[in-house]
Amino acid sequence: MGKTAFIFPGQGAQFAGMGKDFYENSATAKELFDKASEVTKLDVAALCFTENEQLNQTEYTQIAMITTELAMWKTALDAGLKADVCAGLSLGEYAALAAAGVMEPADIFAIVRKRGIYMQNAYPTGGGMTAVLGLDGDTVDASCAKVREATGLPVSVANYNCPGQIVITGAKEAVDQAAAVCQEAGAKRCMPLNVSGPFHSALLAEAAEKLGKELEEVSLSDPQIPYLTNVTAEPVTAKDGIKELLAKQICSSVRWQQSVERMIADGVDCFIEMGPGKTLAGFMKRINKEVKVYNIQTMDDLTSVAEALKTAV
């Protein structure tokens, strides 16, 4: 029998109405939304459920996404779902921390609220991100290195999402040049992303430093199940070093493809994505088509997945 992983998406999958049926039909979910509002002094339910401009602004997106993901995860636990390991893409790593028993939800809400603000304000102008399609990670990385050496400007890989989809980040001029080098190297397409900053780049070092200071005050526990960190794509089994990894994550590459490949190598053959959208399920089709992937973003999804897993057993 193979292992099961809970996986959680990052920023960009949000939409108005996400998590609403969990809030309305699960006391557990409602309690988490209410706790997020209490901790952050925001109306998190209204932020998630109604059409509003704030939902797509990083400082609000992050708390909205993480609250929704934790509400879905906790409700899934109530339904009897269990995992052997967990991981999350960028922001989603904080949901994985909860699933692994490392950090309490209230602390996650407080930290993620600050993380969103720090990342929103870290580098307001002059940065950019571009998705590079149809080129392998090593070639994209080499293209960025070539531009860094030629210009002295920061540009690097932000996300290794899946084969054929890599995101680059940094100073806009350098990102544009690196995209041109990638196209010369055979990229099918380079798409500039509509983002508020050069996330996961060296330009966010100040935000990483501020988050690191906030994390000093947070109490962590050893993981009850392993989670994989974005920075190294390695399983974490002890609390030592987690705070440093979380701070570093803001300005480091997100090694999502490598994380999934590591989980599969360690025996995971069933992945359950919890959160809005189906981004990670889409990546999985490009990483490995042999494993089972389930997606939970509604209560009906949860019921279907729980039944499917009972049948599989």
Secondary structure, 3 states (H helix, E strand, C coil): CCEEEEEECCCCCCCCCCCHHHHHHCHHHHHHHHHHHHHHCCCHHHHHHCCCCHHHCHHHHHHHHHHHHHHHHHHHHHCCCCCCEEEECHHHHHHHHHHCCCCCHHHHHHHHHHHHHHHHHHCCCCEEEEEEECCCHHHHHHHHHHHHHHHCCCEEEEEEEECCEEEEEEEHHHHHHHHHHHHHCCCCEEEECCCCCCCCCHHHHHHHHHHHHHHCCCCCCCCCCCEECCCCCCEECCCCCHHHHHHHHCCCCECHHHHHHHHHHCCEEEEEEECCCCHHHHHHHHHCCCCEEEEECCHHHHHHHHHHHHHHC
